[in-house]
Amino acid sequence: MTQFVGTHFGKRDAKGRISVPAPFRAELEAAATNQLVFRVSHQHSCIEARSRAVFQQMLDSILRLDHFSEEREALEAGIVADSMMLRIDGEGRLVLPEDMVGEVGLKGEIAFLGKGDRFEIWDADAARAHVAAAKALVRERRLTIAATPLNTNPKSVP
């Protein structure tokens, strides 16, 4: 499972290529893949990138829904049909589809936000604002993460 962490900045070159940050490429290499599935987020103005394995988990969840159900149809059309699988070249670059770039308004400097099992590609200024707002929300609501409980009943006690 990939673990994309951190925020990294870059630019699109004259040919529209982006260079995937080295720590993210290392995660993909550790997962033995150079394929990513890209889609425009339905929550934020960014492009989401997931490994093929993580995208397959999403697809498996959708495929468990009833055939021909409204929910399944919406998710298939809104997520699966709107995604694109791309390969990173030998130099760690790829070209994002122009329709995705235009939809999220990528210009000049871009930001790569690691989000654990995925990373997002944002306009750099929008990313900075997003992270600042998220930090403020965490502080304001004093959000916490549940700890993994200790094993209080070990199977092998000497």
DSSP file with accessible surface (Angstrom, degrees, kcal/mol):
  #  RESIDUE AA STRUCTURE BP1 BP2  ACC     N-H-->O    O-->H-N    N-H-->O    O-->H-N    TCO  KAPPA ALPHA  PHI   PSI    X-CA   Y-CA   Z-CA
    1    1 A M              0   0  150      0, 0.0     2,-0.1     0, 0.0   116,-0.0   0.000 360.0 360.0 360.0 133.8    0.0    0.0    0.0
    2    2 A T        -     0   0    2    115,-0.2     2,-0.4    29,-0.1    26,-0.1  -0.438 360.0-159.2 -78.3 150.1    1.4    3.4   -0.9
    3    3 A Q        -     0   0  132     -2,-0.1     2,-0.7   114,-0.1   114,-0.2  -0.840   8.2-172.2-131.5  93.0    1.8    6.2    1.6
    4    4 A F  B     +A  116   0A   0    112,-3.8   112,-2.9    -2,-0.4     2,-0.3  -0.790  17.6 166.7 -88.3 117.7    2.0    9.6    0.0
    5    5 A V        +     0   0  100     -2,-0.7   110,-0.1   110,-0.2     2,-0.1  -0.944  28.1  31.8-132.0 155.0    2.9   12.2    2.6
    6    6 A G  S    S-     0   0   40    108,-0.4   108,-3.3    -2,-0.3     2,-0.4  -0.146  74.1 -87.7  94.7 169.4    4.1   15.8    2.5
    7    7 A T  E     -B  113   0B  68    106,-0.2     2,-0.3    -2,-0.1   106,-0.2  -0.986  41.5-179.1-120.4 130.6    3.5   18.8    0.3
    8    8 A H  E     -B  112   0B  51    104,-2.2   104,-3.5    -2,-0.4     2,-0.3  -0.966  13.2-145.4-131.3 147.3    5.7   19.4   -2.7
    9    9 A F  E     +B  111   0B  91     -2,-0.3     2,-0.3   102,-0.2   102,-0.2  -0.828  28.9 139.8-116.1 151.1    5.7   22.2   -5.3
   10   10 A G  E     -B  110   0B  24    100,-2.3   100,-3.2    -2,-0.3     2,-0.3  -0.895  34.6-115.5-162.8-168.0    6.5   22.1   -9.0
   11   11 A K  E     -B  109   0B 145     -2,-0.3     8,-0.4    98,-0.2     2,-0.4  -0.956  24.0-111.0-141.0 158.5    5.5   23.5  -12.4
   12   12 A R        -     0   0   61     96,-0.8     6,-0.2    -2,-0.3    96,-0.1  -0.772  40.8-132.7 -84.7 136.1    4.1   22.3  -15.6
   13   13 A D    >   -     0   0   56      4,-2.6     3,-2.4    -2,-0.4    -1,-0.1  -0.203  33.1 -85.9 -83.2-179.1    6.8   22.6  -18.3
   14   14 A A  T 3  S+     0   0  114      1,-0.3    -1,-0.1     2,-0.1    -2,-0.0   0.765 130.8  52.0 -59.8 -25.8    6.3   24.0  -21.8
   15   15 A K  T 3  S-     0   0  154      2,-0.1    -1,-0.3     0, 0.0    -2,-0.0   0.328 121.8-106.4 -91.8   5.0    5.1   20.6  -23.1
   16   16 A G  S <  S+     0   0    7     -3,-2.4    80,-0.8     1,-0.3     2,-0.2   0.582  72.7 143.5  83.1  10.6    2.5   20.3  -20.2
   17   17 A R  E     -G   95   0C  55     78,-0.2    -4,-2.6    76,-0.1     2,-0.3  -0.540  34.1-158.3 -84.8 149.4    4.5   17.7  -18.3
   18   18 A I  E     -G   94   0C   1     76,-2.8    76,-1.9    -6,-0.2     2,-0.6  -0.911  15.2-131.6-119.4 152.9    4.7   17.6  -14.6
   19   19 A S  E     -G   93   0C  64     -8,-0.4    74,-0.2    -2,-0.3    73,-0.1  -0.924  22.1-132.8-104.9 115.2    7.4   15.9  -12.6
   20   20 A V        -     0   0    0     72,-2.7     5,-0.1    -2,-0.6    92,-0.0  -0.494  38.7 -97.2 -65.8 131.2    6.0   13.6   -9.9
   21   21 A P    >>  -     0   0   16      0, 0.0     4,-2.3     0, 0.0     3,-0.7  -0.192  29.0-119.1 -54.0 141.9    7.9   14.4   -6.6
   22   22 A A  H 3> S+     0   0   56      1,-0.3     4,-2.6     2,-0.2     5,-0.2   0.860 112.0  54.5 -53.4 -42.5   10.7   12.0   -5.8
   23   23 A P  H 3> S+     0   0   66      0, 0.0     4,-1.6     0, 0.0    -1,-0.3   0.887 110.5  47.2 -62.6 -32.9    9.2   10.8   -2.5
   24   24 A F  H <> S+     0   0    1     -3,-0.7     4,-2.0     2,-0.2    -2,-0.2   0.901 110.8  51.0 -72.8 -39.0    6.0    9.9   -4.4
   25   25 A R  H  X S+     0   0   80     -4,-2.3     4,-2.7     1,-0.2    -1,-0.2   0.901 107.4  54.5 -63.3 -38.3    7.9    8.1   -7.1
   26   26 A A  H  X S+     0   0   54     -4,-2.6     4,-2.5     1,-0.2    -1,-0.2   0.889 106.9  50.8 -62.5 -39.7    9.8    6.1   -4.4
   27   27 A E  H  X S+     0   0   58     -4,-1.6     4,-1.6     2,-0.2    -1,-0.2   0.906 111.2  47.8 -63.0 -42.1    6.4    5.0   -3.0
   28   28 A L  H  <>S+     0   0    3     -4,-2.0     5,-2.4     2,-0.2    -2,-0.2   0.904 111.0  51.3 -66.7 -38.6    5.3    3.9   -6.4
   29   29 A E  H ><5S+     0   0  159     -4,-2.7     3,-1.7     1,-0.2    -2,-0.2   0.924 108.2  51.4 -63.6 -42.3    8.6    2.0   -7.0
   30   30 A A  H 3<5S+     0   0   86     -4,-2.5    -1,-0.2     1,-0.3    -2,-0.2   0.838 110.4  49.5 -62.8 -31.1    8.2    0.3   -3.6
   31   31 A A  T 3<5S-     0   0   46     -4,-1.6    -1,-0.3     2,-0.2    -2,-0.2   0.364 115.3-122.0 -87.2   3.0    4.7   -0.8   -4.8
   32   32 A A  T < 5S+     0   0   93     -3,-1.7     2,-0.3     1,-0.2    -3,-0.2   0.896  72.9 109.9  57.6  46.4    6.2   -2.0   -8.1
   33   33 A T      < -     0   0   36     -5,-2.4    -1,-0.2    -6,-0.1    -2,-0.2  -0.996  45.1-177.2-146.7 150.1    4.1    0.3  -10.3
   34   34 A N        +     0   0   66     -2,-0.3    54,-2.5    -3,-0.1     2,-0.4   0.130  63.7 101.1-124.6  14.2    4.5    3.3  -12.5
   35   35 A Q  E     -C   87   0B  27     52,-0.2    17,-0.8    -7,-0.1     2,-0.3  -0.850  46.8-179.0-103.2 137.0    0.8    3.5  -13.3
   36   36 A L  E     -CD  86  51B   0     50,-2.8    50,-3.0    -2,-0.4     2,-0.5  -0.966  22.7-135.8-130.5 149.1   -1.5    6.0  -11.6
   37   37 A V  E     -CD  85  50B   5     13,-3.5    13,-2.3    -2,-0.3     2,-0.4  -0.925  25.8-164.0-105.9 125.5   -5.3    6.6  -12.0
   38   38 A F  E     +CD  84  49B   0     46,-3.2    46,-2.6    -2,-0.5     2,-0.3  -0.862  15.8 159.5-111.3 144.1   -6.2   10.3  -12.2
   39   39 A R  E     - D   0  48B   6      9,-1.9     9,-3.3    -2,-0.4     2,-0.4  -0.980  44.1-102.1-155.8 154.7   -9.5   12.0  -11.8
   40   40 A V  E     - D   0  47B  10     42,-0.5     7,-0.2    -2,-0.3     5,-0.1  -0.656  48.0-113.8 -77.1 130.5  -10.9   15.4  -11.0
   41   41 A S        -     0   0    9      5,-2.5     5,-0.2    -2,-0.4    -1,-0.1  -0.350  13.5-152.8 -63.5 142.4  -12.0   15.5   -7.4
   42   42 A H  S    S+     0   0  133      1,-0.1    -1,-0.1     3,-0.1     3,-0.1   0.408  96.6  46.2 -92.6   1.3  -15.7   15.9   -6.8
   43   43 A Q  S    S+     0   0  129      1,-0.3     2,-0.3     3,-0.1    -1,-0.1   0.715 118.9  19.1-108.9 -33.2  -14.9   17.5   -3.4
   44   44 A H  S    S-     0   0   72      2,-0.2     2,-1.9     0, 0.0    -1,-0.3  -0.905  82.8 -97.9-136.5 167.0  -12.2   20.0   -4.2
   45   45 A S  S    S+     0   0   68     -2,-0.3    78,-0.5    -3,-0.1     2,-0.3  -0.528  88.9  91.0 -87.1  72.3  -10.7   21.9   -7.2
   46   46 A C  S    S-     0   0    0     -2,-1.9    -5,-2.5    -5,-0.2     2,-0.5  -0.949  76.6-106.2-153.4 171.3   -7.8   19.4   -7.7
   47   47 A I  E     -DE  40 121B   0     74,-2.2    74,-2.8    -2,-0.3     2,-0.3  -0.928  31.6-146.1-107.5 128.5   -6.8   16.3   -9.5
   48   48 A E  E     -DE  39 120B   3     -9,-3.3    -9,-1.9    -2,-0.5     2,-0.4  -0.755  10.4-164.0 -93.9 143.1   -6.6   13.1   -7.5
   49   49 A A  E     +DE  38 119B   0     70,-2.9    70,-2.2    -2,-0.3     2,-0.3  -0.996  11.9 172.1-129.4 127.6   -4.0   10.4   -8.2
   50   50 A R  E     -DE  37 118B  26    -13,-2.3   -13,-3.5    -2,-0.4    68,-0.1  -0.961  36.2-104.9-129.7 152.6   -4.1    6.9   -6.9
   51   51 A S  E  >  -D   36   0B   5     66,-0.6     4,-2.5    -2,-0.3     5,-0.2  -0.303  38.7-109.3 -66.2 160.8   -2.1    3.8   -7.6
   52   52 A R  H  > S+     0   0  124    -17,-0.8     4,-2.3     1,-0.2     5,-0.1   0.890 119.4  54.5 -59.9 -38.2   -3.9    1.2   -9.7
   53   53 A A  H  > S+     0   0   69      2,-0.2     4,-1.5     1,-0.2    -1,-0.2   0.911 109.7  45.5 -64.8 -42.2   -4.2   -1.1   -6.6
   54   54 A V  H  > S+     0   0    2      2,-0.2     4,-1.6     1,-0.2    -1,-0.2   0.910 112.1  51.7 -69.1 -40.0   -6.0    1.6   -4.6
   55   55 A F  H  X S+     0   0   23     -4,-2.5     4,-2.7     1,-0.2    -2,-0.2   0.907 105.2  57.1 -62.3 -37.0   -8.2    2.5   -7.5
   56   56 A Q  H  X S+     0   0   83     -4,-2.3     4,-3.0     1,-0.2    -1,-0.2   0.891 102.3  55.1 -61.7 -36.5   -9.1   -1.2   -7.8
   57   57 A Q  H  X S+     0   0   98     -4,-1.5     4,-1.8     2,-0.2    -1,-0.2   0.912 109.1  47.4 -61.6 -41.9  -10.3   -1.1   -4.1
   58   58 A M  H  X S+     0   0   45     -4,-1.6     4,-1.9     2,-0.2    -2,-0.2   0.937 112.5  49.2 -62.8 -46.3  -12.6    1.8   -5.0
   59   59 A L  H  X S+     0   0   38     -4,-2.7     4,-2.8     1,-0.2    -2,-0.2   0.912 107.2  54.9 -61.2 -41.2  -13.9   -0.1   -8.0
   60   60 A D  H  X S+     0   0   62     -4,-3.0     4,-0.9     1,-0.2    -1,-0.2   0.890 106.6  52.0 -59.5 -39.2  -14.5   -3.2   -6.0
   61   61 A S  H  < S+     0   0   61     -4,-1.8     3,-0.5     1,-0.2     4,-0.3   0.908 111.1  46.8 -63.1 -42.1  -16.7   -1.2   -3.6
   62   62 A I  H >< S+     0   0   10     -4,-1.9     3,-1.8     1,-0.2    -2,-0.2   0.920 107.6  56.5 -65.6 -42.1  -18.7    0.1   -6.5
   63   63 A L  H 3< S+     0   0   76     -4,-2.8    -1,-0.2     1,-0.3    -2,-0.2   0.697  96.8  64.7 -67.5 -16.8  -19.1   -3.3   -8.0
   64   64 A R  T 3< S+     0   0  180     -4,-0.9    -1,-0.3    -3,-0.5    -2,-0.2   0.621  85.1  95.5 -78.5 -12.8  -20.6   -4.6   -4.8
   65   65 A L  S <  S-     0   0   43     -3,-1.8     3,-0.1    -4,-0.3     4,-0.0  -0.389  94.8 -80.6 -74.4 158.7  -23.6   -2.3   -5.3
   66   66 A D    >   -     0   0  128      1,-0.1     3,-1.8    -2,-0.1     6,-0.3  -0.312  52.3-103.4 -60.4 136.3  -26.7   -3.6   -7.0
   67   67 A H  T 3  S+     0   0  130      1,-0.3    -1,-0.1    -3,-0.1     3,-0.1  -0.327 104.2  10.5 -57.0 140.2  -26.6   -3.8  -10.7
   68   68 A F  T 3  S+     0   0  201      1,-0.2    -1,-0.3    -3,-0.1     2,-0.1   0.517  91.7 145.9  67.4   7.3  -28.5   -0.9  -12.4
   69   69 A S    <>  -     0   0   31     -3,-1.8     4,-2.5     1,-0.1    -1,-0.2  -0.413  59.5-122.1 -71.9 153.2  -29.0    0.9   -9.1
   70   70 A E  H  > S+     0   0  174      1,-0.2     4,-2.5     2,-0.2     5,-0.2   0.908 112.7  51.5 -60.7 -41.0  -29.0    4.7   -9.2
   71   71 A E  H  > S+     0   0  123      2,-0.2     4,-2.4     1,-0.2     5,-0.2   0.933 111.2  46.3 -63.3 -46.4  -26.0    4.8   -6.8
   72   72 A R  H  > S+     0   0   21     -6,-0.3     4,-2.9     1,-0.2     5,-0.2   0.936 112.9  49.7 -63.4 -44.6  -23.9    2.4   -8.8
   73   73 A E  H  X S+     0   0  111     -4,-2.5     4,-2.6     1,-0.2     5,-0.3   0.923 111.5  48.8 -60.2 -44.3  -24.7    4.2  -12.1
   74   74 A A  H  X S+     0   0   62     -4,-2.5     4,-3.1    -5,-0.2     5,-0.2   0.925 114.2  45.2 -63.2 -43.5  -23.8    7.5  -10.6
   75   75 A L  H  X>S+     0   0   57     -4,-2.4     4,-2.0     2,-0.2     5,-1.3   0.892 113.0  50.2 -69.8 -38.2  -20.5    6.3   -9.1
   76   76 A E  I  <>S+     0   0   55     -4,-2.9     5,-3.1    -5,-0.2     6,-0.3   0.938 119.4  37.0 -63.9 -44.8  -19.5    4.4  -12.3
   77   77 A A  I  <5S+     0   0   50     -4,-2.6    -2,-0.2    -5,-0.2     5,-0.2   0.905 122.5  43.1 -74.2 -40.1  -20.2    7.5  -14.5
   78   78 A G  I  <5S+     0   0   37     -4,-3.1    -3,-0.2    -5,-0.3    -2,-0.2   0.720 132.8  14.5 -81.9 -21.4  -18.9   10.1  -12.0
   79   79 A I  I  <5S+     0   0   17     -4,-2.0    -3,-0.2    -5,-0.2    -2,-0.1   0.739 129.5  37.2-116.5 -58.3  -15.8    8.2  -10.9
   80   80 A V  I > <S+     0   0   47     -5,-1.3     3,-1.6     1,-0.2    -3,-0.2   0.965 120.8  42.5 -67.6 -52.4  -14.8    5.3  -13.1
   81   81 A A  T 3 <S+     0   0   81     -5,-3.1    -1,-0.2     1,-0.3    -4,-0.1   0.765 114.3  53.3 -67.6 -21.8  -15.7    6.8  -16.5
   82   82 A D  T 3  S+     0   0   70     -6,-0.3   -42,-0.5    -5,-0.2    -1,-0.3   0.275  94.5  92.1 -96.3   9.9  -14.2   10.1  -15.6
   83   83 A S    <   -     0   0   25     -3,-1.6     2,-0.4   -44,-0.1   -44,-0.2  -0.684  56.5-158.1-103.3 159.9  -10.8    8.6  -14.6
   84   84 A M  E     -C   38   0B  82    -46,-2.6   -46,-3.2    -2,-0.2     2,-0.5  -0.996  11.6-139.5-140.3 132.1   -7.7    8.1  -16.7
   85   85 A M  E     +C   37   0B  79     -2,-0.4     2,-0.3   -48,-0.2   -48,-0.2  -0.793  28.7 178.3 -91.7 128.1   -4.8    5.7  -16.2
   86   86 A L  E     -C   36   0B  33    -50,-3.0   -50,-2.8    -2,-0.5     2,-0.4  -0.943  21.1-135.7-129.3 152.9   -1.4    7.2  -17.0
   87   87 A R  E     -C   35   0B 151     -2,-0.3     2,-0.4   -52,-0.2   -52,-0.2  -0.873  18.1-127.8-107.6 140.3    2.2    6.0  -16.8
   88   88 A I        -     0   0   15    -54,-2.5     6,-0.2    -2,-0.4   -69,-0.0  -0.678  31.1-127.5 -81.3 135.0    5.1    7.9  -15.4
   89   89 A D    >   -     0   0   64      4,-3.1     3,-2.2    -2,-0.4    -1,-0.1  -0.151  33.0 -88.0 -76.8 178.5    7.9    8.0  -17.8
   90   90 A G  T 3  S+     0   0   90      1,-0.3    -1,-0.1     2,-0.1    -2,-0.0   0.679 128.1  52.9 -62.7 -18.1   11.5    7.0  -17.0
   91   91 A E  T 3  S-     0   0  135      2,-0.1    -1,-0.3     0, 0.0     3,-0.1   0.269 121.8-103.3-101.3   9.7   12.3   10.5  -15.8
   92   92 A G  S <  S+     0   0    3     -3,-2.2   -72,-2.7     1,-0.3     2,-0.3   0.690  81.3 123.5  81.3  19.7    9.4   10.7  -13.4
   93   93 A R  E     +G   19   0C  50    -74,-0.2    -4,-3.1   -76,-0.0     2,-0.3  -0.733  32.1 173.6-113.0 161.8    7.2   12.9  -15.6
   94   94 A L  E     -G   18   0C   9    -76,-1.9   -76,-2.8    -2,-0.3     2,-0.6  -0.971  30.2-118.4-155.6 164.0    3.7   12.6  -17.1
   95   95 A V  E     -G   17   0C  77     -2,-0.3   -78,-0.2   -78,-0.2   -79,-0.1  -0.938  26.1-142.0-109.2 120.5    1.3   14.8  -19.1
   96   96 A L        -     0   0    1    -80,-0.8     2,-0.1    -2,-0.6     5,-0.0  -0.560  33.4 -96.1 -77.1 144.4   -2.0   15.5  -17.4
   97   97 A P     >  -     0   0   19      0, 0.0     4,-2.2     0, 0.0     3,-0.5  -0.373  29.7-131.7 -60.5 133.9   -5.0   15.6  -19.7
   98   98 A E  H  > S+     0   0  115      1,-0.2     4,-2.8     2,-0.2     5,-0.2   0.821 104.6  59.4 -60.5 -32.9   -5.8   19.2  -20.7
   99   99 A D  H  > S+     0   0  110      2,-0.2     4,-2.2     1,-0.2    -1,-0.2   0.909 108.7  44.9 -65.4 -36.3   -9.5   18.9  -19.8
  100  100 A M  H  > S+     0   0    9     -3,-0.5     4,-1.9     2,-0.2    -2,-0.2   0.936 112.6  51.3 -68.9 -44.3   -8.6   18.0  -16.2
  101  101 A V  H  X>S+     0   0    5     -4,-2.2     5,-2.0     1,-0.2     4,-0.9   0.929 113.9  44.6 -57.8 -45.5   -6.0   20.8  -16.1
  102  102 A G  H  <5S+     0   0   55     -4,-2.8     3,-0.4     1,-0.2    -1,-0.2   0.897 108.7  56.6 -67.2 -39.7   -8.5   23.3  -17.3
  103  103 A E  H  <5S+     0   0  123     -4,-2.2    -1,-0.2     1,-0.2    -2,-0.2   0.866 116.0  35.3 -62.9 -37.1  -11.3   22.1  -15.0
  104  104 A V  H  <5S-     0   0    9     -4,-1.9    19,-0.3    -5,-0.1    -1,-0.2   0.498 109.8-120.7 -97.5  -3.6   -9.3   22.6  -11.9
  105  105 A G  T  <5 -     0   0   26     -4,-0.9     2,-0.4    -3,-0.4    -3,-0.2   0.883  38.0-176.6  71.9  41.8   -7.5   25.8  -13.1
  106  106 A L      < +     0   0   10     -5,-2.0     2,-0.3    -6,-0.2    -1,-0.2  -0.589  12.9 158.9 -73.9 126.8   -3.9   24.7  -12.9
  107  107 A K        -     0   0  142     -2,-0.4    17,-0.4     2,-0.4    -5,-0.0  -0.970  53.0 -30.5-140.4 154.2   -1.6   27.5  -13.9
  108  108 A G  S    S+     0   0   54     -2,-0.3   -96,-0.8    15,-0.1     2,-0.2  -0.008 119.1  31.8  44.2-120.3    2.1   28.2  -13.2
  109  109 A E  E    S-B   11   0B  72    -98,-0.2    15,-2.1  -100,-0.0    -2,-0.4  -0.439  72.0-168.9 -73.7 137.8    3.1   26.7   -9.8
  110  110 A I  E     -BF  10 123B   0   -100,-3.2  -100,-2.3    13,-0.3     2,-0.4  -0.844   9.7-142.8-122.4 160.5    1.4   23.5   -8.7
  111  111 A A  E     -BF   9 122B   0     11,-2.8    11,-2.7    -2,-0.3     2,-0.6  -0.968   2.0-150.8-125.5 142.6    1.3   21.7   -5.4
  112  112 A F  E     -BF   8 121B   3   -104,-3.5  -104,-2.2    -2,-0.4     2,-0.6  -0.965  15.8-163.0-110.1 115.1    1.3   17.9   -4.8
  113  113 A L  E     -BF   7 120B   4      7,-2.7     7,-2.2    -2,-0.6     2,-0.3  -0.901  12.5-139.8-103.3 117.2   -0.5   17.2   -1.5
  114  114 A G  E     + F   0 119B  19   -108,-3.3  -108,-0.4    -2,-0.6     5,-0.2  -0.590  23.2 175.8 -73.4 129.9    0.2   13.7    0.0
  115  115 A K        -     0   0   62      3,-2.8     2,-1.2    -2,-0.3  -110,-0.2  -0.149  48.9-104.4-128.7  38.2   -3.0   12.3    1.4
  116  116 A G  B    S+A    4   0A  32   -112,-2.9  -112,-3.8     1,-0.2    -1,-0.1  -0.631 110.7  25.2  81.5 -97.4   -1.9    8.8    2.4
  117  117 A D  S    S+     0   0   58     -2,-1.2   -66,-0.6  -114,-0.2     2,-0.3   0.472 134.4  21.2 -83.3   0.5   -3.3    6.4   -0.1
  118  118 A R  E     -E   50   0B  50   -114,-0.2    -3,-2.8   -68,-0.1     2,-0.3  -0.943  67.4-137.6-151.0 169.6   -3.4    9.1   -2.8
  119  119 A F  E     -EF  49 114B   0    -70,-2.2   -70,-2.9    -2,-0.3     2,-0.4  -0.953  15.1-142.9-132.2 158.4   -2.0   12.5   -3.7
  120  120 A E  E     -EF  48 113B   0     -7,-2.2    -7,-2.7    -2,-0.3     2,-0.5  -0.927   4.3-143.9-120.3 147.3   -3.7   15.5   -5.1
  121  121 A I  E     +EF  47 112B   0    -74,-2.8   -74,-2.2    -2,-0.4     2,-0.3  -0.954  31.5 168.5-113.2 120.4   -2.5   18.1   -7.6
  122  122 A W  E     - F   0 111B  12    -11,-2.7   -11,-2.8    -2,-0.5     2,-0.2  -0.868  46.9 -92.9-125.3 159.2   -3.6   21.7   -6.9
  123  123 A D  E  >  - F   0 110B  31    -78,-0.5     4,-2.6    -2,-0.3   -13,-0.3  -0.561  50.2-120.6 -62.0 136.1   -2.9   25.2   -8.1
  124  124 A A  H  > S+     0   0    1    -15,-2.1     4,-2.3   -17,-0.4     5,-0.2   0.892 109.1  47.1 -57.6 -44.2   -0.2   26.1   -5.5
  125  125 A D  H  > S+     0   0  111    -16,-0.3     4,-2.1     1,-0.2    -1,-0.2   0.920 113.0  49.2 -65.6 -40.9   -2.1   29.1   -4.0
  126  126 A A  H  > S+     0   0   40      1,-0.2     4,-2.5     2,-0.2    -1,-0.2   0.890 110.2  52.5 -64.4 -37.0   -5.3   27.1   -3.7
  127  127 A A  H  X S+     0   0    1     -4,-2.6     4,-2.7     2,-0.2     5,-0.3   0.926 107.4  50.7 -65.0 -44.0   -3.4   24.3   -2.0
  128  128 A R  H  X S+     0   0  106     -4,-2.3     4,-2.3     1,-0.2    -1,-0.2   0.922 112.6  46.7 -60.1 -42.2   -1.9   26.6    0.5
  129  129 A A  H  X S+     0   0   64     -4,-2.1     4,-2.5     2,-0.2    -1,-0.2   0.905 111.7  51.7 -65.8 -40.7   -5.3   28.0    1.3
  130  130 A H  H  X S+     0   0   38     -4,-2.5     4,-2.3     2,-0.2    -2,-0.2   0.934 111.8  45.5 -61.8 -47.3   -6.8   24.4    1.5
  131  131 A V  H  X S+     0   0   47     -4,-2.7     4,-2.7     2,-0.2     5,-0.2   0.925 112.9  50.7 -65.2 -41.9   -4.1   23.3    4.0
  132  132 A A  H  X S+     0   0   60     -4,-2.3     4,-2.3    -5,-0.3    -2,-0.2   0.926 111.8  47.5 -62.5 -42.9   -4.4   26.4    6.1
  133  133 A A  H  X S+     0   0   62     -4,-2.5     4,-2.3     2,-0.2    -1,-0.2   0.900 112.0  50.3 -65.4 -39.4   -8.2   26.0    6.3
  134  134 A A  H  X S+     0   0   42     -4,-2.3     4,-2.5     2,-0.2    -2,-0.2   0.921 110.1  49.6 -65.5 -42.7   -7.8   22.3    7.2
  135  135 A K  H  X S+     0   0  117     -4,-2.7     4,-2.3     1,-0.2    -2,-0.2   0.921 110.8  50.3 -61.6 -42.1   -5.3   23.1   10.0
  136  136 A A  H  X S+     0   0   49     -4,-2.3     4,-3.1    -5,-0.2     5,-0.2   0.912 110.3  49.9 -63.2 -41.0   -7.7   25.7   11.4
  137  137 A L  H  X S+     0   0   64     -4,-2.3     4,-2.7     2,-0.2     6,-0.2   0.915 109.2  51.4 -63.8 -43.1  -10.6   23.2   11.3
  138  138 A V  H  X>S+     0   0   72     -4,-2.5     5,-1.7     1,-0.2     4,-0.7   0.931 115.6  42.3 -60.0 -44.3   -8.5   20.6   13.2
  139  139 A R  H ><5S+     0   0  174     -4,-2.3     3,-0.5     3,-0.2    -2,-0.2   0.940 114.7  49.5 -67.5 -47.3   -7.6   23.1   15.8
  140  140 A E  H 3<5S+     0   0  148     -4,-3.1    -2,-0.2     1,-0.2    -1,-0.2   0.911 121.3  33.7 -60.1 -44.8  -11.1   24.6   16.1
  141  141 A R  H 3<5S-     0   0  160     -4,-2.7    -1,-0.2    -5,-0.2    -2,-0.2   0.460 101.6-131.4 -90.9  -2.7  -12.8   21.3   16.5
  142  142 A R  T <<5 -     0   0  212     -4,-0.7    -3,-0.2    -3,-0.5    -4,-0.1   0.919  34.7-160.8  50.6  49.5   -9.9   19.7   18.4
  143  143 A L      < -     0   0   90     -5,-1.7     2,-0.3    -6,-0.2    -1,-0.1  -0.294  10.6-170.7 -64.3 144.8  -10.1   16.7   16.0
  144  144 A T        -     0   0  131     -3,-0.1     2,-0.4     0, 0.0    -1,-0.0  -0.847  19.7-128.9-130.5 169.0   -8.5   13.5   17.2
  145  145 A I        -     0   0  163     -2,-0.3     2,-0.1     0, 0.0    -2,-0.0  -0.978  31.9-112.5-121.6 132.2   -7.6   10.1   15.7
  146  146 A A        -     0   0   94     -2,-0.4     2,-0.2     1,-0.1     0, 0.0  -0.388  31.8-128.9 -64.4 134.7   -8.7    6.9   17.5
  147  147 A A        -     0   0   90     -2,-0.1    -1,-0.1     1,-0.1     3,-0.0  -0.550  25.1-104.5 -80.6 150.0   -5.8    5.0   18.8
  148  148 A T        -     0   0  130     -2,-0.2    -1,-0.1     1,-0.1     0, 0.0  -0.622  45.2-114.1 -72.1 126.6   -5.4    1.3   18.0
  149  149 A P        -     0   0  113      0, 0.0     2,-0.1     0, 0.0    -1,-0.1  -0.301  28.8-109.2 -64.6 148.3   -6.4   -0.6   21.2
  150  150 A L        -     0   0  151      1,-0.1     2,-1.1     2,-0.0     3,-0.1  -0.437  33.6-104.9 -71.5 148.8   -3.8   -2.6   23.0
  151  151 A N        +     0   0  120      1,-0.2    -1,-0.1    -2,-0.1     0, 0.0  -0.652  43.9 173.9 -76.3 102.4   -4.1   -6.4   22.8
  152  152 A T  S    S+     0   0  132     -2,-1.1    -1,-0.2     1,-0.2    -2,-0.0   0.483  72.4  49.5 -91.4  -3.2   -5.4   -7.1   26.3
  153  153 A N  S    S-     0   0  130     -3,-0.1    -1,-0.2     3,-0.0     4,-0.0  -0.555  77.8-170.5-133.4  68.8   -5.9  -10.8   25.6
  154  154 A P        -     0   0   58      0, 0.0     3,-0.2     0, 0.0    -2,-0.0  -0.307  22.3-137.3 -64.4 145.9   -2.7  -12.1   24.1
  155  155 A K  S    S+     0   0  211      1,-0.2     2,-0.6     0, 0.0     0, 0.0   0.786  93.0  45.3 -74.2 -28.6   -2.9  -15.6   22.7
  156  156 A S        +     0   0  105      2,-0.0    -1,-0.2     0, 0.0    -3,-0.0  -0.874  65.3 168.6-123.1 100.3    0.5  -16.7   24.1
  157  157 A V              0   0  107     -2,-0.6    -4,-0.0    -3,-0.2     0, 0.0  -0.946 360.0 360.0-107.6 125.7    1.1  -15.7   27.6
  158  158 A P              0   0  169      0, 0.0    -1,-0.0     0, 0.0    -2,-0.0  -0.106 360.0 360.0 -65.6 360.0    4.2  -17.3   29.2
